[in-house]
Amino acid sequence: MADKIPNRLIKESSPYLLQHAYNPVDWYPWGEEALQRAKQEDKPILVSIGYAACHWCHVMEHQSFEKKAIADVMNQHFVCIKVDREERPDVDAVYIDAVHAMGMQGGWPLNVFLTSEAKPFYGGTYFAPQQWVQLLKDIANAYKQNRQELDETAEQFAEHLNISDLQKYGLKQNGHQASEEELHQLYRNLSKRFDKEKGGLSPAPKFPMPSNFLFLLRYSHHTQSELALAHVNLTLNQMAYGGIYDQAGGGFARYAVDANWLVPHFEKMLYDNAQLITLYSEAYQVTKNPLYKQVVYETIRFVERELMSEEYGFYSSLDADSEGEEGRFYTFTRDELQKLLKDEEPLFSKYYNITAAGNFEHGRNILHRLVSDEAFAKENELELEVLQEMVKEWKRKLMKVRAKRIRPALDDKILCSWNALMLKALADAYCVFGQRRFLEMALKNADFIFEKIREGNKLCHSYKNGKATIDGFLEDYALMIAALVRLYEVTFNEEWLIQAKRFTDYTLTNFLDKEDGMFYFTDKTAEKLIARKKEIFDNVIPSSNSVMAINLHLLGLYFDNETYQQTSNRMLDSMTPLILKEPSHLSKWAILYYNKLTPTAEVAIVGKQVPQMREEFSVFYLPNMIVMGSDHKSKLPLLADKIPVNGKTTIYVCYNKTCQLPVHTPAEALKQLQAGQQKSKFPVL
């Protein structure tokens, strides 16, 4: 790039912005300098939003933003701003909402045209080069010729953006009480979207959406619904067998473009893999399916190998493309496999469904499975152990080949919220499998966050090159609080819970809208955009409000804090009508609905054998429970007055601050828990 002159993005740390630093487009990062220039020159603004692992973002860059003739049109008529949506989710949320309000499908790249006051009047996603140039010229002309009309349109969109989703959907307090019938109704509405052949939710493309299946695990546990559990198992098996899962190296791609989970969009995101570690860990707890354990272990190895920094922070993502082709790093031709595996290639190709023609572009194959190891071994007259050893050796050889290939680009910024998801995932996996390495990774990551991304009780959103930047958003606090609660539950180190409470109190002071009881996405001290949004819909990452509502429910119990409980109840009360109608987009809220339906169990373990007792508890799937423990004096209200009976480690099972008779084994406590959380009869559909 010696012959190219860099633009302003060269001074940024975001890998996505740096990808555009040598474009001939006169890009600005989002900030006051660009906005002031637009006002001074009375020019419209083009905001182009994407992220480093986004395939079509790269395509549009190569086709349009790298071309001088197109860049000249952009530079002449617009002030051009590039935004990394992962770094500035607040900016992204405003303008993707605007595009939806225009009646268009949102997505990335997101290209939105604004007045000089940053108010949107037109937008879209990917545009082919000729279409893009024509659009630029049409908008530049309209901005000069029909300015008043555009300003009026922009004003209307700005007004729309300031209407909260609660107002939009007519959601308000109504004193709603959770009921069994509504829980079944919620399930029935979710089940209408089940793909009963290949799992997941129809139609394609298919995103994993872990919260949907975490809810189904709870619903199945509560109702003993075999249908709900069967759909979880179908989905998790098909994803683990499919091309969406990296069969050689572990870890999941962002989504599958087809209904069979075969052809992924090959980018690998930290947030997907973290949540899927949690989901497969919980599913193993319920089913004891060894495939789920394998997926968890392999996915954590992938994250450790390819997304973990030397400081124990976790990077954001791996790109879909390498060598100019999507998926090239992960796929193989039949010829490559024959040279590598020789006599074993036919069996390998049968196991992973490899063909000479390939099942992907350029004659390449996406590795995928169709049956279990048990079924394959039986069909091919192999001992199961022999097959599994062969598979391990095949994977080792494939990874050796991949190690010599040109790697997909790494987005090496470290985001607080996504690290919190991974921190919780490691704690979840440790809880279920007892693998000490998982806990050590979690603790090192927690220490990194506290040392590098936290300032007192404030969090920063992004970290790169030794520097933390951007005020924390609600998602940073909400997901970090959830991770710290979980970290407490697997260590019983009360400092983690106390810090979770400090962050919670900070959010109540700086993010809560006391009028409607929901939290804004941005801190009250943050940069003022044209709208201050609230995030309520669960997407590939659960909404920050649903996570906060659960946090407040749990911490309200841990600290006997009525304000927390009331705030959580108020949030759920407002959301309930929408949860019942649209559970697939509100499944984290549905989990809270389940938690509120029956009292959350409060389990206290006191005495010298606390760690061992906690480990024994992890064998059981007990999703509506808080657990605490101490072998000394505790600051927690629910542990105050609880002492070992007759010098033995003692377990207290309590509901609504009322405790049952103390017992000395997890098995005895389990009987009390099963009696306390009555199962409801599952209605036949």
Disulfide bonds with the S-S distance in Angstrom:
Cys54-Cys57 2.28
Cys654-Cys659 2.04
